[in-house]
Amino acid sequence: MKQNWWRWLGGLLILKSIIIGLLIPVPQLPVIHESIRNLFYHVPMWFAMMTMFLCGVINSLRYLKNFDIRYDRLAVESVNTGILFAFLGLFTGMIWARFTWGDFWVNDPQLNGAGITILMYLAYLVLRHGIEEEQKRARISAVYNIFAFVLMIVFIGILPRLSEGSIHPGKDGNPALGVKGPDATMRLVFYPAIVGWVIIALTIRKIRLTHVYLNEKLLDKE
């Protein structure tokens, strides 16, 4: 249990964000109102997603450096975990959009960029399943993973800020919904929630890797 203290910490931080996040007072902003509490859940999930995709591209680069298949496994399981949190972030974002804008999906650069990002990483998994030879699959998917990560930064980090008329909170041209940042009380929940979700994402990746290694050992015995 002592070796897994950080996993317990992640769970406690998430539990804190769920309970306290529903109880603390929040700023009464126009349009958003009480739905701003979703900031404690939706945004940290995106942070966990981006952390996993970053781990994925780092391990893809490490694979291309020395062609050690272990890094390919780390890369693909990072992406698998990142996609999980991408869907969680998308789901919580759609709920937020429904109560804020009246629809689950609107034509907004941030939302469209998030959708394109998820499709790109799903294509990464499809690409891997279409190549049987292990080293060839690892090389091609590693290169694809690098391009996918760069495009993710463009689609969800750069283009939404350059586009005019975005209704996503915090973007230019949207003063009614502009959220410059959580207040002091919200930060006590928001930042620990980010840490908690990232820890849980790393834990899920660890479990997936353990499952992969156990399956390989069973196949070797057969």
C-alpha positions in Angstrom: 0.0 0.0 0.0 2.9 2.3 0.7 4.1 2.0 -2.8 0.7 3.0 -4.1 0.2 6.1 -1.9 0.2 8.4 -4.9 -2.7 6.5 -6.4 -4.7 6.9 -3.2 -3.8 10.5 -3.3 -5.2 10.8 -6.8 -8.4 9.2 -5.7 -8.7 11.5 -2.7 -8.1 14.6 -4.8 -10.8 13.6 -7.2 -13.2 12.8 -4.4 -12.4 16.2 -2.9 -13.2 17.9 -6.2 -16.5 16.1 -6.5 -17.7 16.8 -3.0 -16.3 20.3 -2.3 -16.8 21.4 -5.9 -20.5 21.0 -5.4 -20.6 22.8 -2.1 -18.3 25.8 -2.3 -19.7 29.2 -3.4 -18.8 30.1 -7.0 -18.9 33.4 -9.0 -22.2 34.2 -10.5 -21.2 34.9 -14.1 -23.6 35.7 -16.9 -24.9 32.7 -18.9 -22.6 30.2 -17.1 -24.1 30.6 -13.7 -23.8 27.4 -11.5 -22.6 25.4 -14.4 -19.2 26.9 -13.8 -18.8 24.0 -11.3 -18.1 21.8 -14.3 -14.7 23.5 -14.5 -13.7 21.1 -11.7 -14.4 18.1 -13.8 -14.4 18.9 -17.5 -11.1 20.8 -17.7 -9.0 18.5 -15.5 -10.1 15.6 -17.7 -8.7 17.5 -20.7 -5.5 18.0 -18.8 -5.3 14.3 -18.1 -5.9 13.7 -21.8 -3.2 16.0 -22.9 -0.8 14.6 -20.4 -1.3 11.1 -21.8 -0.9 12.3 -25.4 2.3 14.0 -24.4 3.5 10.8 -22.8 2.6 9.0 -26.0 4.5 11.3 -28.3 7.6 11.3 -26.0 7.7 7.5 -26.1 7.2 7.5 -29.8 10.3 9.7 -30.1 12.1 7.4 -27.8 11.2 4.4 -29.9 12.4 6.1 -33.1 15.7 6.8 -31.4 16.6 3.2 -30.5 13.7 1.1 -31.8 13.0 -0.5 -28.4 9.6 -2.0 -28.7 8.9 -1.2 -25.0 8.6 2.4 -25.9 6.0 1.6 -28.6 3.9 -0.2 -25.9 4.2 2.8 -23.6 3.2 5.1 -26.5 0.1 3.1 -27.6 -1.2 2.6 -24.0 -0.7 6.3 -23.3 -2.8 7.1 -26.4 -5.4 4.5 -25.4 -5.7 6.1 -21.9 -5.7 9.6 -23.5 -8.6 8.7 -25.8 -10.6 7.5 -22.7 -10.2 10.9 -21.1 -10.8 12.6 -24.4 -14.3 11.0 -24.5 -14.8 11.8 -20.8 -13.9 15.4 -21.4 -16.1 15.5 -24.5 -19.1 14.1 -22.6 -18.8 16.5 -19.7 -18.3 19.4 -22.2 -21.4 18.4 -24.1 -23.4 18.5 -20.9 -22.0 21.9 -20.1 -22.8 23.1 -23.6 -26.4 21.9 -23.3 -27.1 23.8 -20.1 -25.1 26.9 -21.3 -25.8 27.2 -25.0 -28.9 25.1 -25.3 -27.4 22.4 -27.4 -25.0 19.5 -27.0 -22.8 20.7 -29.9 -22.4 24.1 -31.5 -20.3 25.3 -34.4 -17.4 26.5 -32.3 -13.6 26.3 -33.2 -12.7 24.8 -29.8 -15.4 22.1 -30.0 -14.7 21.3 -33.6 -10.9 21.1 -32.8 -11.6 18.7 -30.0 -13.7 16.5 -32.3 -11.0 16.5 -35.0 -8.4 15.6 -32.3 -10.3 12.6 -31.1 -10.8 11.4 -34.7 -7.1 11.7 -35.4 -6.2 9.5 -32.4 -8.9 7.0 -33.3 -7.3 6.8 -36.7 -4.0 6.1 -35.0 -5.5 3.0 -33.4 -7.0 1.9 -36.7 -3.6 2.4 -38.4 -2.0 0.1 -35.8 -4.6 -2.6 -36.3 -4.0 -2.5 -40.1 -0.3 -3.4 -39.9 0.7 -6.9 -38.8 4.5 -6.8 -38.6 5.5 -5.5 -35.2 8.4 -3.2 -35.9 6.9 -1.8 -39.1 3.7 -1.0 -37.1 5.7 0.6 -34.4 7.7 2.8 -36.8 4.7 4.0 -38.8 2.5 4.6 -35.8 5.3 6.5 -34.0 5.6 8.9 -36.9 1.9 9.3 -37.1 1.7 9.9 -33.4 4.1 12.8 -33.6 2.1 14.5 -36.3 -1.1 13.9 -34.4 0.2 15.5 -31.3 1.4 18.6 -33.2 -2.0 18.9 -34.9 -3.8 18.5 -31.6 -1.9 21.6 -30.3 -2.9 23.5 -33.4 -6.6 22.4 -33.3 -7.3 22.9 -29.6 -4.6 25.4 -28.6 -3.9 27.7 -31.4 -6.7 27.9 -34.0 -9.5 28.6 -31.4 -7.5 31.6 -30.1 -7.0 32.9 -33.6 -10.6 32.4 -34.7 -13.1 35.2 -34.3 -16.5 34.7 -32.8 -15.7 31.7 -30.5 -18.3 31.3 -27.8 -16.1 29.0 -25.8 -15.2 30.5 -22.3 -12.0 32.5 -22.2 -11.7 33.1 -26.0 -11.5 36.4 -27.7 -14.8 37.9 -29.0 -16.7 36.3 -26.1 -16.7 38.8 -23.2 -20.0 37.6 -21.7 -18.4 34.2 -21.1 -14.9 35.3 -20.6 -13.4 33.4 -17.7 -10.1 34.9 -16.8 -9.5 32.3 -14.2 -11.1 30.7 -11.2 -11.1 32.8 -8.0 -9.1 31.9 -4.9 -11.7 29.5 -3.5 -12.2 27.7 -6.8 -8.4 27.3 -7.3 -8.2 25.3 -4.1 -10.4 22.7 -5.8 -9.4 23.2 -9.5 -5.7 22.7 -9.3 -5.8 19.6 -7.0 -8.4 18.2 -9.3 -6.0 18.4 -12.2 -3.3 16.6 -10.2 -5.9 13.9 -9.2 -7.1 13.2 -12.7 -3.6 13.1 -14.1 -2.6 10.6 -11.4 -5.6 8.4 -12.2 -4.7 8.5 -15.9 -1.2 7.3 -15.1 -2.7 4.6 -12.9 -5.0 3.4 -15.7 -2.1 3.4 -18.1 -0.1 1.3 -15.6 -2.9 -1.2 -15.3 -3.2 -1.5 -19.1 0.6 -2.0 -19.5 0.5 -4.7 -16.8 -2.3 -6.4 -18.7 -0.3 -6.3 -21.9 2.8 -7.8 -20.3 0.9 -10.6 -18.6 -0.8 -11.5 -21.9 2.7 -11.6 -23.6 4.0 -13.9 -20.9 1.0 -16.2 -21.4 1.6 -16.3 -25.1 5.3 -17.1 -24.6 4.4 -20.1 -22.4 2.0 -21.4 -25.0 
